Every structure is written in structure tokens, then in C-alpha cells.
Amino acid sequence: MKLITAVIKPFKLDDVKDALKQAGIAGITVTEVRGFGRQGGHTETYRGAEYKIDFVPKVRVEVVVDDADADQVVETIVSSAATGKIGDGKVWVTDVGRIVRIRTGEEGGDAV
Ligand SMILES: Nc1ncnc2c1ncn2[C@@H]1O[C@H](COP(=O)(O)OP(=O)(O)O)[C@@H](O)[C@H]1O
């Protein structure tokens, strides 16, 4: 099994979710996060003083899939999350040792 983690622009979440559903993915986990990278932050003024806001809001999407599906899921996320502008984010893949569906005790491919 593989864990695919993507950090994307928040307004792209619906597009990514729809594309993953279309590709047959039954479940994802989404977290609101903040990140920085080449995109950098912006400055805001508070009581006359200027502050640099370093972190930009992002959404982290996590999905566990069979090894055989991992490449296709990465491509699906990349194509649905891309705007071509800086800050589109990253996708990375990690090995998963074990997955269990808590409700039934099913494991592995039966648990995703
Ligand atoms: N090495 C990294 N590890 C984890 N997340 C990263 C990494 N680099 C960037 N990110 C995340 O990806 C977002 C976009 O990265 P950024 O460098 O700003 O734009 P781009 O990916 O378009 O070059 C960041 O805000 C951050 O959340």
C-alpha cells in the first residue's frame, strides 16, 4: 500500500476531490495546513506596523491506495490541482506498512 500526500491550493480541493472520486477513490482525509515555499508570504499592516505573513494557507490531502494505483492517483492529483502558477504545491508517495478498517477489521486492499 502507498500513502499519497498532496499539499494543494485550498480553492482546488473540490476539483481534486471530484477527480479522485471519478477515478474510483472511495475515501480521502483533508487537513487545513499552512506552508511556505518559493511562493513566500505577504505583508499585512496592523496598528501602523507592517508584518510579514510567512505562511500561506494550504490543504493537505491524504489517500491510501494499492501499489498498482499509486502512479495514476498522483497523475490525477497533479492534473486536477494544477494552475501553472507558483504555489500549486507538491505530491509525494510513501510506503504504508499496514492499514486496518476499524469497523470490520479488514486489512490491506480490503481496507481502502
Ligand atoms: N519540501 C517541501 N516539503 C513539504 N511541503 C512543501 C515543500 N516545499 C513546498 N511545500 C509546500 O508546497 C507549497 C507550495 O510550494 P511553493 O514552493 O510555494 O510553490 P511551487 O511548488 O509552485 O514551487 C508550500 O506552501 C508548502 O506548503
Ligand as a Chemical Component Dictionary entry (heavy atoms), coordinates in Angstrom:
data_LIG
# 
_chem_comp.id                   LIG 
_chem_comp.type                 NON-POLYMER 
_chem_comp.pdbx_formal_charge   0 
_chem_comp.three_letter_code    LIG 
# 
loop_
_chem_comp_atom.comp_id 
_chem_comp_atom.atom_id 
_chem_comp_atom.alt_atom_id 
_chem_comp_atom.type_symbol 
_chem_comp_atom.charge 
_chem_comp_atom.model_Cartn_x 
_chem_comp_atom.model_Cartn_y 
_chem_comp_atom.model_Cartn_z 
_chem_comp_atom.pdbx_ordinal 
LIG N1  N1  N 0 9.929 20.441 0.633  1  
LIG C1  C1  C 0 8.638 20.575 0.955  2  
LIG N2  N2  N 0 8.066 19.676 1.789  3  
LIG C2  C2  C 0 6.751 19.778 2.109  4  
LIG N3  N3  N 0 5.942 20.728 1.639  5  
LIG C3  C3  C 0 6.476 21.647 0.812  6  
LIG C4  C4  C 0 7.829 21.626 0.429  7  
LIG N4  N4  N 0 8.066 22.664 -0.392 8  
LIG C5  C5  C 0 6.893 23.300 -0.523 9  
LIG N5  N5  N 0 5.928 22.702 0.195  10 
LIG C6  C6  C 0 4.525 23.074 0.265  11 
LIG O1  O1  O 0 4.112 23.396 -1.061 12 
LIG C7  C7  C 0 3.584 24.721 -1.085 13 
LIG C8  C8  C 0 3.902 25.355 -2.426 14 
LIG O2  O2  O 0 5.312 25.417 -2.600 15 
LIG P1  P1  P 0 5.996 26.671 -3.334 16 
LIG O3  O3  O 0 7.465 26.438 -3.314 17 
LIG O4  O4  O 0 5.481 27.940 -2.698 18 
LIG O5  O5  O 0 5.400 26.670 -4.781 19 
LIG P2  P2  P 0 5.746 25.688 -6.019 20 
LIG O6  O6  O 0 5.535 24.284 -5.504 21 
LIG O7  O7  O 0 4.741 26.108 -7.077 22 
LIG O8  O8  O 0 7.156 25.953 -6.445 23 
LIG C9  C9  C 0 4.185 25.405 0.131  24 
LIG O9  O9  O 0 3.378 26.461 0.602  25 
LIG C10 C10 C 0 4.264 24.287 1.128  26 
LIG O10 O10 O 0 3.005 24.107 1.780  27 
# 
loop_
_chem_comp_bond.comp_id 
_chem_comp_bond.atom_id_1 
_chem_comp_bond.atom_id_2 
_chem_comp_bond.value_order 
_chem_comp_bond.pdbx_ordinal 
LIG N1  C1  SING 1  
LIG C1  N2  SING 2  
LIG C1  C4  DOUB 3  
LIG N2  C2  DOUB 4  
LIG C2  N3  SING 5  
LIG N3  C3  DOUB 6  
LIG C3  C4  SING 7  
LIG C3  N5  SING 8  
LIG C4  N4  SING 9  
LIG N4  C5  DOUB 10 
LIG C5  N5  SING 11 
LIG N5  C6  SING 12 
LIG C6  O1  SING 13 
LIG C6  C10 SING 14 
LIG O1  C7  SING 15 
LIG C7  C8  SING 16 
LIG C7  C9  SING 17 
LIG C8  O2  SING 18 
LIG O2  P1  SING 19 
LIG P1  O3  DOUB 20 
LIG P1  O4  SING 21 
LIG P1  O5  SING 22 
LIG O5  P2  SING 23 
LIG P2  O6  DOUB 24 
LIG P2  O7  SING 25 
LIG P2  O8  SING 26 
LIG C9  O9  SING 27 
LIG C9  C10 SING 28 
LIG C10 O10 SING 29 
# 
